[in-house]
Amino acid sequence: MRVVLMAGALLVGLSGTSTVCGQVRDTISRDADAELMFEQGVSAFERGDYEKAAERFRLVSDYPINHKTTAALVMQGKALLRLGRYQEAVDVLETFLDRYPQTSYKKEAQRVLDAARQGLEQSGAQPDTLRVGVALPMTDKFVALSQAMFNGIRLAIDEHNGLRRRYVPPQGFQVRPDSFDVASTAEVYSDSLAEAEGRTTVMTATDTVRVDSLQIVTEQARRPDWIAKMYFQKTKGTPEGARAAVDTLLRQNEVDVVLGPLFSRTARSAGRVAEEARTLMVAPLATDESVSAGKDYVFQANPTIRLRGHIMARFASEGLLTKSASIIYEKGSADSERLAEGFRSEAKKQGLSVPFTLRLNSPRDWSRLPEAIEEDSTITDSLFASTDAFYLPVAGRNASGKIQDALTALRRLNTDARVLGNSSWHNLTVKKEASQFTATYANDFHVRTKRPDVQRFIRHYRLLTGGTPGRLSTPEEQRFAYTGYDVARFLLTTLSPSSIRLRPADLRSAPLYEGLGMKIDFEDDNVNQAMFFHRYRNNRIELLR
């Protein structure tokens, strides 16, 4: 009887002025067909014909938004709850609350949603497996980078699953028997390394990997509360391939979360598939805002280019207590322009004064900053004198060379202002020159190799591959190995198996993750907000935080 009365309350509520999707109901048009469907749904609900009620309420949503739209969604959730179709009820009501956050039915929808989740959890045993999908390109162009990232992901999953690798001394050495249960990796989770490497067999603990004539075995050192299974699909390095790979992971492998694809172009395409399926996807390296913009389930572990400018402006104001910062950037360099734009917009929010903005016409102008400033009639002596810091977002080819030119040119200006920069300022050879301006910059990736956890990762990487990350061919490969581990480790420490669909809030509410090479903090957003901050002082780099 209580539910029937609530149905009536929903009907009465439609004559009010509650907000739907940012609009007032009085501005929403009526639809006679939709209203008829709704009335039929209420009648069926009152008769106890919940199957028909759920279908009629669903049909209301097929019409353009109207006076019955939100009430029908809540009532559809109620009908599905009565039918014991808990997952469907959860999906309907989560969609409803995401789409109409200001609805007057929010409290009732949340109550029904909580009941559906409780019913789902009580209807069967709690899952003991988190299914992690990995989508990476294995084309010739990207195979080395993808393999490095895959190895990092694999190590994070092995670590969670309680697996470890160890050396077995050469034959002839007296070895004391130990108590470890040597287990097959494939018995603990579906091992897709074979596919990633183009092999047709699965690696087990009895397979041998030899490093310096030592045999390596995989051991089950401990039993976790739940295990992580890894499923791998190749993206072929194209948007079409990325869509197909993620679609396969979702439909065939039924993964709970997708890690990948790598870059903005492919991640943007794959993200549409994940969003439609309402499945979490974390792109590890994509930096274009369009990857996650307007989406709930798609996340970017790498701060976008514009956001990096925001973060630097915020740190300049709150961390360095800078009062004014002028901006000098390069025309035609997309990243330089976006960094400058992000810095400028956040400076305005922070109350950080921007005395002037100088746009350089070419890369050569970094070496002639005094002349470029002199030639710009809008930059007066007073504006220059009022500048506490210069933000120089240098990007593109030969970034380090441009920075050297800029530092040399700044010395000719006889200024004691601090210099602010971006990640291109990391590990400069001209540390002395950068120290003269206490150059301070935001950086998205930083590994301190002397840390015990980093040393442990290096050892584990060598046991897995035969070489250390430092021996990989390029710095990019080294970064991919650490990034794969960090993003996977963040997911494994944040998520856990659930009988209901994992939610975006699980990642947005997670505490700051301090990884081996990166920080991850979504801070109520879908893009990572965390970066390192460094400065040059006394001819060396200092980590500020």
N, C-alpha and C positions, 0 to 999 in steps of 0.2 A: 504493500500500500504506500509505503514511503517513497518508493521509486516512481509510482504513478503520480503522486502529488508533485514530485520534482519535475516530471514531464509537463504538468500543467504550469508550474512555475516558469519553466523555460518558455512556454507559449506566451504567458503574460509579459515576460521580460522583453519580448520582441517589440513591444510598443514603446519602449523607453528610448534613451539616447546613448546607450553604451557604445564604446568605441570599438570598431572592427577594422584591423589593419590600417590604423591611423585615420579612419574616416568615421563620421557620425552616422548612426543607423538611419537617421531621417533622410540622408542623402543617398541611401542604397535603394535601388529600384525593386519593385515587387515583381514576382514571377508566378503567375497563376499555376503553371504546371508544377513548379517546385513546391508551392504551398500545398497542392493536392497530394504530392508524394509524401510530404511531411505529415499531413493529417492521416494518411493511410498508415504511415509508420507508427504514429501514436496509437491509433486504434489497434493495430497488430500487437504492439507492446502491451497495451492494457489487457488484451485477450491472452497474453502469455505466448503468442506466436513470435518468438524472438528472432527466428530465422527470417521471416518475412519482414519484420520490423527493421532488422539490420540492413536488409537489401533496400528497403524503401528509403531509409535515412541515407544510405550510400548514394542512391540516385539523386538526392537533393544536391549533393556536392558536384554532380556532373553539370549542373546549370551554372551560368555566371553568378558571381556573388550576389546574394539576395537576402531578404529579411530572415530567411530560415537557415542560412548556411551554417552559422556557428552552432545554433541549437541542434541541428541535425547531426553534426559531428559528435557532439557530446552524447546525444541519444544513441548514435550508432555504437559508440564505445560502451554504453550501458548494456545494449542488446548483446554485443559480443561477449561482454563479461558474464551475462546470464547464460550464454551458450557454452561457457568454458573455453572460448577461443581467445585465450589470454594474450598470446603474442599479437594477434590481429588487433585486439583492443589497445595494447600498448602502442603499436605502430600508429593507429588512428589518433590517439590522444596526444602522443608526442608530436606528431605533425601539427595537430590543432594548436597546441601551446606554442610551438615554434613559430607558426604562421600568424597567430593572433595573440600576441603577448599581452595586449591591453584589454582583452575581452572581459566582460563582467561575469562570464562563466568560468573564469580561471580557477577559482577555489574548488568548485564542484568537479571540474575536469581533472584537477590534480588528485582529488579524493578518489575518483573512479580509477585513475591511472595507478595510484598506489595499490588499490585493491587488485587490479589486474596483474601488477608485478608480483604481489604476494601470492596470488593464485598460480602464477607461472612457476614461481620458485617451489611451491608446495606440490606441484603436479608431477614432479619427477626429481631424480637425483641431481644434485648440483654438478655441473660439468667439471671435469678435471683436466681439460685441455684448452689452451689458448691457441687458436689457429692463426698463424702469422703468414701473410702472403708477401712475397718479395718479387718485385717487378723491376728488372734491370736489363739494359741492352747488352747483348753478347756479340755484337758485330765487331769486325776487325778494328774499327776506330775506337771503340769503347771497351773492348774485352778486358784489357789490363785494369782499367779503372773499376769496372764492374766486379772483376774478380777480387780486387782489394777490398771493396765495400762488402761483398758477399762474405769474405773471410772474417771481417769484423763482426758482421751480423751473426754469423755462425758461432763465433766465440762467445758472444753475449748469450745466445740461446743455450749453448753447451754449459756455460757457467750456471745459468738458472736451473737447468735440468740436473745439475749435480755431477756432470761429467768432468773428468780431467784426463789429461794425457801426461805420460811420464816416460822417461828413458828406461830401457832395459839394457844393462851392461852387456858387452860382447861375450860370446861363449868362452868358457874357461874361468870366468870370474865366479867366486862363490857368492851366491845371493841368498840372503835370509828370506824365507817365505813370509809374505805379508798377509794381511787380513782383507785386502780389497777384493771385491767381487768384480772381475773383469767382464764387462757387458758390451754387447753390440750396440753401437750408436743407433742403428736402424730399429732396434727393439724398443728404444726409448722414444724416438720420434721419427717421422718419415723423413729420411735423409735425401735431400734433392741436390746435394753437391755433385752427384754423378751427372745429373742433367746439366748443371752449370758448367762442368768441365768437359762435357761431351762424352762422358763414359756411359756405359750401359749397365754397369753393376753398381751395387751400393757398398759404400765403404763400411767395414765392420771393425770391431776391435782386434780381430785376428789379422786384418790386413797390416802389412808392415810399411812403415815410412822410415827411411834411414837417413840420419843426419850424423855425419862424422862416424859412420859405422855403428851407430847406436840404433837399436830398434825402439820404436815408440808404440805404446799400447794405450787404448782408451779405457778408463776405469770409471765405474759408477761409485764415486766417492761418497755420495749422500743421496737420499731420496727426497725430492721436493714435495710440497703439498699439492702442487699441480705442475703439469709439464707444458712446454711450448712446442708445437709442431710447426715446421717451416715448409712452406709450399712455394716453389719457384716457377716463374714464367718469364720468358724472354719477351722484351718489348720491341725488338728489332730496330730500336733507335728512331722510330717514326711515330707520329701521333696516332695513326691507324693501328700500328702494332701495339702501342701502349694501351689503347682502348680495348683491343682484343685480349691482351694479357690480363688486364684487371677484370674484365668481364669473365674470363675463364676462372680466375681466382675466386671471384664472388659466386658464380653459378655452379661451377664444377667442384671446386675445393671448399666452398662455403667458409671462407676465412672470416675471422672476426675483425681483423685490421690489416691494412695494406701498407707496406713500407716501399716507397718508390712511387713513380719513376724518378729518374735522376734530375732532369733539367726542366725549365719552365715550359718549353714547347710541348713536351710529351706529358708532363705532369698536369698541365692545363686540360689536355684532352682526356686523360685518364680520370681526372677529378670529376668530370661530368658524370661518368659511369658510377663512381663511388657515391657521389651525392644523390643520384637517382635511386641507388640501392640503399641509401642511408647507412653506409658502412664507413667507418673511420679510415682515412688514408692520410699518411704523413709523407710529404715530399721532402727528402733530406737536403736537397741543394737548391731548389728552385728559388729565384729571387724576384720574379715578376709578380706584381700585385694581383694580376688577373687569375693566378692559380687558385687562390682561396677566396677572392672577393665575392661576396654575395652567397657564400656557401657555409653550411654548418658543419659538415663532416670532413672537409678537406683542410689539412693543416700544412704549414710550411715551417720546417725546423730551422731554416736559414732565414735570417731577417731580410726583408725586401730592401732594395737599394734605397728607396725613399725613406723607409723606416729607419735606416742607419743614420740618415741626416737628422731625423727626429731625435733619435737616441743621443747623438752627439750634442745637439742643442740643449737637451734636457740635462745632460751631465755637465755641460759648461755652466748652466745656470745654477743647478742645485748642488753639484759636486765641487765645482771650481769657484763658485760664487762670482762668475764673470758678469759684468753689468752690460757690456756692449761687445759685439763681434761683427766685423765686416766680412763679407763673403766675396771670394775671388774664385771663379770657376771657368771652365773651358767650353766655349761654344762648339757645338758639333760632337761633343763627347756625351753620349746619352747618359752614362752613369754619373759623370760629373754634374750634369744638369739636374738629374733627379736627386742626387745627394744635396745639392744647393737648395733645391726646392723644398725638400724635406726639412732641412735645417731652418730655412726662413719661416716656414709655416709654424714649426714648433717654437721657434724663438718668439713669435708673436704671442703664442699661448702662454709662454713662460714670463712674458714681460721683459725679455732680453732684447735690448736695443740693437738694431742693425743700422749703423751710421750710413753705410753705402754698400752697394753690390756692384762688382766689376766683372763683366763678361769678356774674357779674352777671345780674340778672333782666331787664334791658331796655337798649336803647341809651342811654337817659338816664342810666344809672348810671355811664357813663364820666366824666361831669362831677362825680360825687359819690363819687369813690373813697375819700376820707377817711371819709365817713359809712358807706360800704359795708364798709370794713375794720373800723370801730368796731362795727358791728352784728353782725359775725360773731364769735361767742364763741370759735371755735376758733383765731382769730388773736391770739396773745398779743404783748405788747411785745417779748419776747425773740425770738420768731419773726420779727417784723418787723425787728428790729435785726440779725438774722443774715443778712438777705437782701443779697447782693452785687448782684443784678440782678433786674429785673422783666421777664418775658416777656409782652408784650401783643400777641397775634395778633388784630389788628383786621381785620374783613372785612365784606362786604355793602354795602348802600347807604350813601352819605355816609361812607365810611371815613375820608376826610381830616378831616371835621368831628368824628368821634368821637376821632380822634387828637389834634386840637387841644384838645378837652375834657379828654382824659386827661392831656395835658402840663400844662394849667392846674391840674388837680386834684393832680397829683404835686407841683407846687411848694408846695402847701399842706401837704404831708406833711413838708416839710423833710428830704428824704432825698437823699443823694449817691450812691445806687445807680445803676448804669447801666441804661438801658432797652434791651431787645431786641425786635425787631419782625419783621414779614414784608414781603412785597413792597408792601403798601398804604402802607408808610412811605416809598416812593420819591418824590422830587421834591415834598416838602411845601413849602408857602409859609411855614410857621413854622419856618424853619431855625434861627433864633436860639434859640427855645424848645427845639427838639430837640437843639441843641448843648449846652445846659445839662446834659443827661443823657447826652451822648455816645451818642445813640440809634444802635444798630447793628442792621442787618437783613440778611436773605438775600433776594436778588432773582433771579428767573429770566430776566429779559430786560433788556439794557442795551446801547445803541448809543453809541459815542463817534464822533461825526460827523467829527472832525478826523483820524481815522486814515486813512492813504493807501488801504487796501483798502476802507474804507467810502466814501471819496470816489470811488474807481473804480467801485464798485457803483452809486452814485448816478448817475454819468455813463452807465453802461451801461443803467440803468433808464430814463433819459430818452431814450436812443437807441431803446429798444425800444417805449416807450409814449407818448413825447411829454411826459411829466411826471416829476418826481422823487418818491421816496417821501414826502418832506416835504410835497408838495402834495396828497397823497391826502386824502380827505374827513375821515377820523377817525384817531386814534392806533391803533385796532385794525387798520385797513387797512395802516398803516405797519408795524406789527409783523408782520402776515401776510406782507408782501413779504420782509422780512428772514428770517423763520422759514422760508419756502419755500426760499429760497436756502441757508440754513444746513443744514437737514435734508438737502436734495438733495446739497449739497456734501459733507457728512459721508458719505453713502452712496457717492458716487462716488470718494472718496479712501480708503474702507475696503474696498469690494467690487470685484470685477473679474469678467469673464465666466469661466465655468467649465463644463466638460462634466458636472460633477456638481452636485447641488442645493446652493445656498448654505446655510450652516449658521448657527444662532444664535451659535455660538462666534465667528464672524467679527466680529460686532458687540460681543459681550461682552468680547473681548480687545483691541478697538481702543484706541489711546491717546486721551487727552483731546483733543477737538476744540475749538479756540478759534475760534468763528465771529464774524460781524459783530455779532450781537445776542444770541447764546446760546452756552453751553458744552454739550457733549455728552460724557458719559462713563458708559457702562453698567456699568462696574466689576463684571463677573461677575454682572450682574443684568439684568432686562428693563426697568427704569425708569431714566431718566437721573438720575444722582447729583450732577451738577455744577450749582452756582449761583454767582452773584456775591455778594460781601459788601461792604456800604457802611457808612459811619458819618457822622454829623453832627458837625462840629467847626469851631470858628471861623466859625460861621454859613454853612457851605457843606458840600456832600457830598464825601466822599473815598472812592475805591474802594480797599478793602483788598486784595481779590484776586478 
